[in-house]
């Protein structure tokens, strides 16, 4: 069974640099990780 990680994709990654988030997913998958995204994740305020 693969290890599971939760990925918190910030608003900046999600809207301005989505290729970075996609690269993170690829690296984690190649490392054998199962990736989940927290359903309750919201904006962290980073853009402010």
C-alpha positions as CSV (number, residue, x, y, z in Angstrom):
1,X,0.0,0.0,0.0
2,X,1.5,3.4,-0.9
3,X,2.0,6.2,1.5
4,X,-0.7,8.8,1.5
5,X,0.0,12.5,1.6
6,X,-2.4,15.5,1.6
7,X,-1.4,18.3,-0.7
8,X,-2.4,21.8,0.2
9,X,-2.3,23.8,-3.0
10,X,-2.2,27.5,-2.2
11,X,-4.2,30.0,-4.2
12,X,-1.0,31.3,-5.7
13,X,0.0,27.9,-7.1
14,X,-3.6,27.1,-8.1
15,X,-4.2,30.4,-10.0
16,X,-0.8,31.8,-11.0
17,X,1.6,28.9,-11.3
18,X,-0.4,25.7,-11.8
19,X,2.5,24.0,-13.5
20,X,4.3,24.0,-10.1
21,X,1.5,22.1,-8.5
22,X,1.3,19.7,-11.4
23,X,5.1,19.1,-11.1
24,X,4.7,18.4,-7.3
25,X,2.0,15.8,-8.0
26,X,4.2,14.1,-10.6
27,X,7.2,13.9,-8.3
28,X,5.1,12.6,-5.4
29,X,3.5,10.0,-7.7
30,X,6.9,8.8,-9.0
31,X,7.9,8.4,-5.3
32,X,5.0,6.0,-4.8
33,X,2.8,8.4,-2.9
34,X,-1.0,8.5,-3.1
35,X,-2.1,12.1,-3.1
36,X,-5.3,13.5,-1.6
37,X,-6.6,17.0,-1.5
38,X,-8.3,18.2,1.8
39,X,-11.9,18.9,1.0
40,X,-12.1,21.7,3.6
41,X,-9.0,23.5,2.2
42,X,-9.6,27.2,1.8
43,X,-7.5,30.3,1.0
44,X,-4.6,30.7,3.5
45,X,-4.4,34.5,2.9
46,X,-1.0,34.3,1.2
47,X,-2.0,36.6,-1.7
48,X,-2.8,39.4,0.8
